[in-house]
């Protein structure tokens, strides 16, 4: 299991940066593809990536790809509804404590949407988790983090296979 830029929604966790909240009050000018891509660029530039890490060619590529290739909604009100739903989520610390499979929790240390403390709390709540904090990473994973992500996800997948094998052996022992 992997968790990227997550929160438990506990009331005592830090909230989004003021800049993020102000940006959330905006939306694409229309439901056109061009406006959706422009709005995604605005979000990446102002909220998702730390200013000192902006890489214009990669930013534009990710913005366009996230709208077109990954089928992000171009529906103007969808962005606001998603953000509102996230903000209204009830705390799930106790539910996360029930997860028994190896879990990777990844968070950027410069995330303005969900501050690093949110990812730390997620990892603290999941018993068999590993927290990886990506240096100079915001709310959107940058190309520079791909190798780390692949390595860490491979490692948690291996732990998951070992966990599954161990569970199977225990069930077989009980059946004997």
Steps between C-alpha positions, in 0.01 A plus 500: 500500500625850420379836623614815322459844656233385741340609823292335769286816512553523876395839632835570665705469180633809324283636222583605150707812447305824456624518141339161434170608653494817292577306183217260585255790465580517130419262220546456128342781295287244316470126446718513189808282478721807450367666817535175696867473400559867579339457841705187572817700414383771742455241777835335438677837493329641809419201718637163394871558451736702717601819318872414511431171319290629211607346174290666229526226230414222747229709663323561168536136401350382830219756488396402150545129570297513820207655316514304176678167550387436857146620428480758776167671489470819301176559690550836671302429817660158546818652640309689766286198589807277536670750730186544708458125540862469617455779751181346638643150542474362851817394685606146418791436737326199658406349163859526381621311808313193368712476185728200534680488166836666441434857393712770345409856594664761274484872564677808371672724753376811313136395456281810533172307465565240770795597721759234581345441845195351329710230334686435825170442681384259229821299541472505881147359482576211264684230700714350224581818307810676380506877456706648219524879499614632164732801524389808307178329390157657502152355457574373148781249463774638281701309239805517728319275752419217258803283580440531875131419452575190293758376752274557800189354336697193394621456857148524646372258235770251609399549864139444394585169332692389809208606722255307281719186504530522878122534535447196276745291704324598823161398356641168384647434847162566661330256261732214602 
